[in-house]
Amino acid sequence: MSDDIAFRIQLGLILPKLKEKLAPSLTEIVTELVHIVNAGSLEEDSETDLGPVKEIMMKDLEIFLDKEILPVVEASLKKDEPVVEEAEPEVEEAEGSTEESSE
């Protein structure tokens, strides 16, 4: 896929859907994380550095995609693929076990 098409898909399709469907929930999660980070900080007057919060969220999003989203998508893609039947190995195994027992 060309970079131009990927960029257009990202801006025109993916980002608007993420904003619509995930922004409120992610904002809530990030806000909670910021409060947790601030509670563990020794310096109460200092500004919150959102860099570490972003790193945590990016890692968690990657784990979430890898464990929850992509396996579901992959499974649905496999359901759509035509099933290729293999030769019947059970018949061969049955013949082999009959020969062994007659020895």
C-alpha positions, 0 to 999 in steps of 0.5 A: 500500500502506498504511503499516500493511501495509508495516510489518507486512510489513517486521517479519513477513516481510522482517526475519526472512528477512534475519536468518536468511539474511543476518545471519551473512554481513553481520556477517562483511563489516562486521567485515572493513570495521571492521578495514580502517577501524581499520587506516587510523586514526591513533588506535589507542586511539579507539573505532571510529565505526560511522557511516561503516561503516554509510554505506559498507554502505548505499551498497554494499547499494543498488548491489548491489540495483540491479546484481545483484538487481533486474535478475534480479527484473525479468527474471523478471517480464517472463518472466511477462508475456504477449507482445504481438505487433506487426504485422509490420514486416518485410513493410513494410520489404521492400515499401519496399526493393523500391520503392526498387530499381525507381526 
